[in-house]
Amino acid sequence: MSLPSVSAILRLPALVRAAPEVAAGADHLSNEVRWVHVSELGDISRLLRGGELLLTTGIALDLSPQGLQRYVESLAARRVSGLVVESGRRLEEAPPAMVGAAERQGLPLVVLRREARFVEITEQAHAFIIDSQVTELRFRQEIHEAFTEMAVEGADAQAIVGYAARAARRPILLSTVGGAVVHLEAGAWDPRQVLDEWHSAAHLHRFTGQTELLDGRPSWLVCPVRARGEVWGELVLREPGGLGAGRSRIVLERAAGALALNRLVERERLSLELQARRSLLDDLLKGASAAAGVAERAAALGFPLTGTVLVGGEVRWGGPEAPRNGPRAEVRAGDLGRQVAAAAGETRDHVLAAPRPDGRVQLLLSLLGPGSVEQRLGHLASAIHARVAARALGEVLVAFGGEVRDLHYARWSLEEAGQVLDALPGPEGKIYYRAPDIRLRGLLRLLRQDERLISFAERELRPLLEADRRQRSDLLKVLGTYISHLGNKAETAAALGMSRPTLYARLRQIEALLAVDLTDGEALASLQVALLARQTARAVPLG
């Protein structure tokens, strides 16, 4: 809880009348004062708990340099907030030994030049401390109630950030962990300037998952937004000292809690509908025997299944870092599912989407009205990519199955979309993929764990593999390049950067080792399948 500082206590009327003068430790006047205590004992430190502002006339002190040094050091060791000495009783001036020790220990030393009434000082100080604590408690309660009410009432992130900025009287922004700004409330500040200043500071910020102060000009207070153990964003407040560091931290952390609660409430609100969508898709995947009543259930969800073109689809996060299983994968799938649903709302298509525990989002489209299927799939995929990119959430892959008009064949389209995604090694530059995009490479990727396929590839290429290992040659690379250029020797030589006579000699060596004719179409097809299978199963480049 925030407490008044030494400098604030020194501004009380009873102390001001005593003409206080800071003799040492001026850089530490921000020390918080828990209590004000009066004592003339030289060994008072053993009775203190820390945080006290100590008042003394020095009557009972050992005034030798060694005695004064021990006295000051003992107070500093107990983390006393400051020492106030009244002059005129025994001390006319603060002794140099006391001043030097206080400066070294970082202990504020204040000399009162006029007679002081210690009783009046302690009365005013204690009233001030208690009043500060009551005010602080009232502030905390008001902030807590305001943010709790906003979260429970369903206030969106922008409203929560806006209230926090007004309460803190400072600009506040909500960003993703990656640094992309989602909401900004700048108040009287120039929004562009605030963004530029944060972007300059953000690249030096290493995310720790804890509330921390980033020193600089301006300074920034950064607080993680965490829900169910996962940090999905950061609240950032510019120059937290305006309201007071303690109060700024309270505002920011309560706002982060409201955002997290809002996120959980929103998830719970959607959970029953999500379960219904997932159950419906599960039944469709089980086949026609389980499809009884599916059309009626879909209609209850506002999703027409009869008299339309149905297309199955899947969406998943791209990149090797995307989670594939576990709680984090399911949470990320939920995030993606919301973006897919929002994208469908933008395109006004009927889309039944449900996140899966493995991190994917499965969906079924019901296409009514004008427009080609490819055009409408493109619009939906573009909307999904745009929403994900706008929120800097990552990269996604989108795949669709074939079109069907009979509900009983929806399973086929859903499964095909999943197979297309399984066959993709990663993003390849298209906004969405369908079965024709994966072709032979896709089929081999689906079969990449089949020992028979691996054995076939090894058997076809073994002589070249052994020759390359033994001679440290590049015959496998030459063969792969030759096939990828459809047997064009001039283009193959250029791609490999070798002369034609050298290429011809390598090709003759390959034919001899494999006992094949490289002009024979079936032989080349067999070798191409072997090369693709080996690349898919072992991640070995073709050249």
URPEHU-V156335 format. One record per residue. N is the residue number from 1. RES is the residue in one small letter. SS is DSSP state (H for helix, E for strand, - for the rest). PHI is phi in radians with two decimals (NA if undefined). NEAR is the number of other ideal C-beta (glycine too) atoms within 8 Angstrom. Layout:
n/res/ss/phi/near
N/RES/SS/PHI/NEAR
N/RES/SS/PHI/NEAR
This chain:
n/res/ss/phi/near
1/m/-/NA/6
2/s/-/-1.23/8
3/l/-/-2.13/11
4/p/-/-1.16/9
5/s/E/-1.53/11
6/v/H/-1.03/15
7/s/H/-1.09/8
8/a/H/-1.19/9
9/i/H/-1.10/14
10/l/H/-1.15/11
11/r/-/-1.56/7
12/l/-/-1.17/11
13/p/H/-0.95/6
14/a/H/-1.11/12
15/l/H/-1.43/15
16/v/H/-1.04/10
17/r/-/-1.11/8
18/a/-/-1.51/13
19/a/-/0.95/8
20/p/E/-1.24/12
21/e/E/-2.33/8
22/v/E/-1.37/10
23/a/E/-1.69/9
24/a/E/-2.81/13
25/g/-/1.23/14
26/a/H/-1.10/7
27/d/H/-1.33/5
28/h/H/-2.10/11
29/l/-/-1.23/13
30/s/-/-1.42/7
31/n/-/-0.93/10
32/e/E/-1.38/10
33/v/-/-1.88/18
34/r/-/-1.46/10
35/w/E/-2.81/9
36/v/E/-1.99/13
37/h/E/-2.25/11
38/v/E/-1.94/8
39/s/-/-2.79/9
40/e/-/-1.88/8
41/l/-/-1.26/7
42/g/-/-1.35/8
43/d/-/-1.98/6
44/i/H/-1.16/11
45/s/H/-0.97/10
46/r/H/-1.17/6
47/l/H/-1.74/6
48/l/-/-1.69/12
49/r/-/-1.99/6
50/g/-/1.81/8
51/g/-/1.52/11
52/e/E/-1.48/13
53/l/E/-1.74/15
54/l/E/-1.67/14
55/l/E/-1.86/13
56/t/E/-2.71/13
57/t/-/-1.70/9
58/g/-/1.43/12
59/i/-/-1.05/8
60/a/-/-1.74/6
61/l/-/-1.42/12
62/d/-/-1.36/9
63/l/-/-1.52/9
64/s/-/-1.18/7
65/p/H/-0.94/8
66/q/H/-1.17/8
67/g/H/-1.15/11
68/l/H/-1.16/15
69/q/H/-1.11/12
70/r/H/-1.08/9
71/y/H/-1.07/12
72/v/H/-1.13/15
73/e/H/-1.10/10
74/s/H/-1.18/11
75/l/H/-1.19/14
76/a/H/-1.09/12
77/a/H/-1.12/7
78/r/-/-1.54/10
79/r/-/1.03/7
80/v/-/-1.15/15
81/s/-/-1.26/12
82/g/E/-3.08/16
83/l/E/-2.20/14
84/v/E/-2.01/13
85/v/E/-2.02/14
86/e/E/-1.52/15
87/s/-/-1.52/11
88/g/-/1.80/6
89/r/-/-1.46/8
90/r/-/-2.12/7
91/l/-/-2.03/12
92/e/-/-1.46/4
93/e/-/-2.33/6
94/a/-/-1.23/12
95/p/-/-1.04/10
96/p/H/-0.94/7
97/a/H/-1.11/11
98/m/H/-1.21/15
99/v/H/-1.08/12
100/g/H/-1.10/10
101/a/H/-1.15/13
102/a/H/-1.13/16
103/e/H/-1.14/10
104/r/H/-1.14/6
105/q/H/-1.50/10
106/g/-/1.20/8
107/l/-/-1.80/15
108/p/E/-1.03/15
109/l/E/-2.07/17
110/v/E/-2.08/14
111/v/E/-1.87/13
112/l/E/-1.62/14
113/r/-/-1.45/8
114/r/-/-2.10/7
115/e/-/-1.07/6
116/a/-/-2.07/12
117/r/-/-1.75/7
118/f/H/-1.09/9
119/v/H/-1.09/6
120/e/H/-1.14/8
121/i/H/-1.08/15
122/t/H/-1.15/12
123/e/H/-1.07/9
124/q/H/-1.14/12
125/a/H/-1.14/13
126/h/H/-1.19/10
127/a/H/-1.10/8
128/f/H/-1.14/12
129/i/H/-1.11/14
130/i/H/-1.13/8
131/d/H/-1.09/8
132/s/H/-1.11/11
133/q/H/-1.20/10
134/v/H/-1.11/8
135/t/H/-1.08/8
136/e/H/-1.13/12
137/l/H/-1.08/9
138/r/H/-1.11/8
139/f/H/-1.10/10
140/r/H/-1.04/9
141/q/H/-1.12/8
142/e/H/-1.11/8
143/i/H/-1.14/12
144/h/H/-1.05/9
145/e/H/-1.12/8
146/a/H/-1.11/10
147/f/H/-1.24/15
148/t/H/-1.11/10
149/e/H/-1.10/8
150/m/H/-1.11/13
151/a/H/-1.17/15
152/v/H/-1.17/8
153/e/-/-1.36/6
154/g/-/1.51/8
155/a/-/-1.05/10
156/d/-/-1.41/7
157/a/H/-1.06/10
158/q/H/-1.12/8
159/a/H/-1.16/9
160/i/H/-1.15/16
161/v/H/-1.11/16
162/g/H/-1.08/9
163/y/H/-1.13/13
164/a/H/-1.07/17
165/a/H/-1.14/14
166/r/H/-1.20/9
167/a/H/-1.18/10
168/a/H/-1.49/15
169/r/-/1.00/8
170/r/-/-2.55/13
171/p/-/-1.10/12
172/i/E/-2.34/16
173/l/E/-2.28/14
174/l/E/-1.93/15
175/s/E/-2.22/14
176/t/-/-1.29/12
177/v/-/-1.06/9
178/g/-/-1.33/6
179/g/-/1.79/11
180/a/-/-1.37/8
181/v/E/-1.37/10
182/v/E/-1.67/9
183/h/E/-2.40/9
184/l/E/-2.42/12
185/e/E/-2.10/13
186/a/-/-1.64/10
187/g/-/1.10/9
188/a/-/-1.42/3
189/w/-/-1.45/9
190/d/-/-1.27/6
191/p/H/-1.00/8
192/r/H/-1.14/6
193/q/H/-1.14/8
194/v/H/-1.08/14
195/l/H/-1.11/11
196/d/H/-1.08/8
197/e/H/-1.15/10
198/w/H/-1.20/14
199/h/H/-1.09/9
200/s/H/-1.19/7
201/a/H/-1.49/11
202/a/H/-1.14/9
203/h/-/-1.21/7
204/l/-/-1.64/6
205/h/-/-1.59/10
206/r/-/-1.79/4
207/f/-/-1.11/8
208/t/-/-2.04/5
209/g/-/1.42/6
210/q/-/-2.17/5
211/t/-/-1.19/9
212/e/E/-2.60/7
213/l/E/-1.78/9
214/l/E/-1.71/11
215/d/-/-1.23/4
216/g/-/2.72/7
217/r/-/-2.20/3
218/p/-/-1.39/7
219/s/-/-1.56/12
220/w/E/-2.40/15
221/l/E/-1.81/15
222/v/E/-2.01/12
223/c/E/-2.23/14
224/p/E/-1.25/13
225/v/E/-1.89/13
226/r/E/-2.18/10
227/a/E/-2.37/9
228/r/-/0.92/6
229/g/-/1.44/5
230/e/E/-1.92/8
231/v/E/-1.51/10
232/w/E/-2.04/10
233/g/E/-2.99/12
234/e/E/-2.41/13
235/l/E/-1.72/17
236/v/E/-2.24/13
237/l/E/-2.01/16
238/r/E/-1.48/14
239/e/-/0.85/9
240/p/H/-1.15/16
241/g/H/-1.20/8
242/g/H/-1.06/9
243/l/-/-1.58/11
244/g/-/1.87/8
245/a/H/-1.00/9
246/g/H/-1.14/9
247/r/H/-1.21/12
248/s/H/-1.06/16
249/r/H/-1.13/12
250/i/H/-1.05/11
251/v/H/-1.04/14
252/l/H/-1.16/17
253/e/H/-1.23/10
254/r/H/-1.21/12
255/a/H/-1.13/16
256/a/H/-1.09/13
257/g/H/-1.12/10
258/a/H/-1.14/14
259/l/H/-1.12/15
260/a/H/-1.14/11
261/l/H/-1.12/11
262/n/H/-1.02/15
263/r/H/-1.13/10
264/l/H/-1.18/10
265/v/H/-1.08/11
266/e/H/-1.11/9
267/r/H/-1.13/9
268/e/H/-1.15/7
269/r/H/-1.07/6
270/l/H/-1.56/9
271/s/H/-1.12/8
272/l/H/-1.14/6
273/e/H/-1.12/8
274/l/H/-1.11/12
275/q/H/-1.06/8
276/a/H/-1.13/10
277/r/H/-1.15/12
278/r/H/-1.14/11
279/s/H/-1.09/8
280/l/H/-1.12/14
281/l/H/-1.16/13
282/d/H/-1.07/8
283/d/H/-1.15/10
284/l/H/-1.13/14
285/l/H/-1.23/9
286/k/H/-1.33/8
287/g/-/1.89/8
288/a/H/-1.07/6
289/s/H/-1.12/5
290/a/H/-1.76/9
291/a/-/-1.51/12
292/a/-/-1.06/4
293/g/-/1.42/6
294/v/H/-1.11/13
295/a/H/-1.06/10
296/e/H/-1.16/7
297/r/H/-1.12/10
298/a/H/-1.16/12
299/a/H/-1.09/10
300/a/H/-1.13/6
301/l/-/-1.57/11
302/g/-/1.34/5
303/f/-/-2.16/10
304/p/-/-1.32/10
305/l/-/-2.03/12
306/t/-/-1.97/6
307/g/-/1.26/4
308/t/-/-2.30/11
309/v/E/-1.60/9
310/l/E/-1.83/16
311/v/E/-2.36/15
312/g/E/-1.42/17
313/g/E/-2.68/15
314/e/E/-2.50/15
315/v/E/-2.30/13
316/r/E/-2.51/12
317/w/E/-1.17/12
318/g/-/-1.68/10
319/g/-/1.60/9
320/p/-/-1.20/4
321/e/-/-1.48/3
322/a/-/-1.17/11
323/p/-/-1.17/9
324/r/-/-1.89/6
325/n/-/-2.81/7
326/g/-/1.58/6
327/p/H/-1.03/7
328/r/H/-1.13/8
329/a/H/-1.09/13
330/e/H/-1.20/12
331/v/H/-1.12/10
332/r/H/-1.12/12
333/a/H/-1.13/15
334/g/H/-1.10/11
335/d/H/-1.04/10
336/l/H/-1.17/16
337/g/H/-1.03/13
338/r/H/-1.15/9
339/q/H/-1.19/13
340/v/H/-1.12/14
341/a/H/-1.10/10
342/a/H/-1.16/9
343/a/H/-1.12/13
344/a/H/-1.10/13
345/g/H/-1.13/7
346/e/H/-1.18/8
347/t/H/-1.51/10
348/r/-/1.07/4
349/d/-/-1.66/11
350/h/E/-1.47/12
351/v/E/-2.28/12
352/l/E/-1.78/14
353/a/E/-2.11/12
354/a/E/-2.52/13
355/p/E/-1.16/13
356/r/-/-1.97/11
357/p/-/-1.07/7
358/d/-/-1.50/8
359/g/-/1.69/14
360/r/-/-1.67/12
361/v/E/-2.07/14
362/q/E/-1.71/15
363/l/E/-2.52/13
364/l/E/-2.30/16
365/l/E/-1.76/16
366/s/E/-2.06/14
367/l/E/-1.71/14
368/l/-/-2.04/7
369/g/-/1.46/4
370/p/-/-1.33/2
371/g/-/1.80/7
372/s/-/-1.22/5
373/v/H/-1.06/10
374/e/H/-1.06/6
375/q/H/-1.10/8
376/r/H/-1.30/13
377/l/H/-1.12/13
378/g/H/-1.10/10
379/h/H/-1.09/10
380/l/H/-1.13/14
381/a/H/-1.08/11
382/s/H/-1.10/9
383/a/H/-1.14/12
384/i/H/-1.11/14
385/h/H/-1.06/11
386/a/H/-1.14/9
387/r/H/-1.17/12
388/v/H/-1.16/13
389/a/H/-1.17/8
390/a/H/-1.09/6
391/r/-/-1.77/10
392/a/-/0.88/9
393/l/-/-1.51/9
394/g/-/2.36/9
395/e/-/-2.06/8
396/v/E/-2.22/12
397/l/E/-2.02/13
398/v/E/-2.15/13
399/a/E/-2.38/15
400/f/E/-2.25/14
401/g/E/-1.57/15
402/g/E/-1.38/9
403/e/E/-1.44/9
404/v/E/-2.35/11
405/r/-/-2.02/7
406/d/-/-1.86/6
407/l/H/-0.94/11
408/h/H/-1.18/8
409/y/H/-1.74/10
410/a/H/-1.06/14
411/r/H/-1.01/12
412/w/H/-1.07/11
413/s/H/-1.19/17
414/l/H/-1.10/17
415/e/H/-1.15/11
416/e/H/-1.12/12
417/a/H/-1.07/15
418/g/H/-1.13/12
419/q/H/-1.16/11
420/v/H/-1.09/18
421/l/H/-1.12/13
422/d/H/-1.07/8
423/a/H/-1.42/11
424/l/-/-1.51/14
425/p/-/-1.27/5
426/g/-/2.99/8
427/p/-/-1.01/8
428/e/-/-2.21/8
429/g/-/1.64/3
430/k/-/-1.91/6
431/i/-/-1.36/7
432/y/-/-2.69/10
433/y/E/-2.24/13
434/r/-/-2.32/10
435/a/H/-0.92/10
436/p/H/-1.07/5
437/d/H/-1.32/10
438/i/H/-1.68/12
439/r/H/0.78/7
440/l/H/-1.14/7
441/r/H/-1.05/10
442/g/H/-1.17/14
443/l/H/-1.06/10
444/l/H/-1.16/13
445/r/H/-1.18/13
446/l/H/-1.12/9
447/l/-/-1.74/9
448/r/-/-1.10/10
449/q/-/-1.63/5
450/d/-/-1.32/7
451/e/H/-1.07/6
452/r/H/-1.17/6
453/l/H/-1.18/12
454/i/H/-1.10/11
455/s/H/-1.12/8
456/f/H/-1.07/11
457/a/H/-1.10/14
458/e/H/-1.14/10
459/r/H/-1.14/7
460/e/H/-1.16/10
461/l/H/-1.85/13
462/r/H/-0.93/8
463/p/H/-1.03/8
464/l/H/-1.22/13
465/l/H/-1.06/10
466/e/H/-1.17/8
467/a/H/-1.13/12
468/d/H/-1.13/12
469/r/H/-1.20/7
470/r/H/-1.26/6
471/q/H/-1.77/6
472/r/-/0.94/5
473/s/-/-1.72/6
474/d/-/-2.26/7
475/l/H/-1.14/13
476/l/H/-1.12/12
477/k/H/-1.14/10
478/v/H/-1.09/15
479/l/H/-1.09/12
480/g/H/-1.09/11
481/t/H/-1.18/13
482/y/H/-1.07/12
483/i/H/-1.21/12
484/s/H/-1.14/8
485/h/-/-1.75/10
486/l/-/0.98/5
487/g/-/1.37/9
488/n/-/-1.42/7
489/k/H/-1.23/11
490/a/H/-1.10/7
491/e/H/-1.18/8
492/t/H/-1.10/13
493/a/H/-1.06/12
494/a/H/-1.13/7
495/a/H/-1.13/8
496/l/H/-1.52/11
497/g/-/1.21/4
498/m/-/-2.26/7
499/s/-/-1.26/6
500/r/H/-1.13/8
501/p/H/-1.00/6
502/t/H/-1.13/9
503/l/H/-1.09/14
504/y/H/-1.04/9
505/a/H/-1.11/8
506/r/H/-1.14/11
507/l/H/-1.14/12
508/r/H/-1.12/8
509/q/H/-1.13/10
510/i/H/-1.11/13
511/e/H/-1.05/11
512/a/H/-1.18/7
513/l/H/-1.17/10
514/l/H/-1.62/10
515/a/-/1.01/5
516/v/-/-2.32/8
517/d/-/-1.87/6
518/l/-/-1.25/11
519/t/-/-1.66/4
520/d/-/-1.50/8
521/g/H/-1.08/5
522/e/H/-1.15/6
523/a/H/-1.11/10
524/l/H/-1.12/11
525/a/H/-1.08/8
526/s/H/-1.11/9
527/l/H/-1.18/14
528/q/H/-1.13/9
529/v/H/-1.07/12
530/a/H/-1.09/12
531/l/H/-1.12/15
532/l/H/-1.13/11
533/a/H/-1.12/15
534/r/H/-1.17/13
535/q/H/-1.10/11
536/t/H/-1.19/12
537/a/H/-1.35/11
538/r/H/-1.96/6
539/a/-/1.01/5
540/v/-/-1.69/6
541/p/-/-1.15/4
542/l/-/-1.43/9
543/g/-/2.23/10
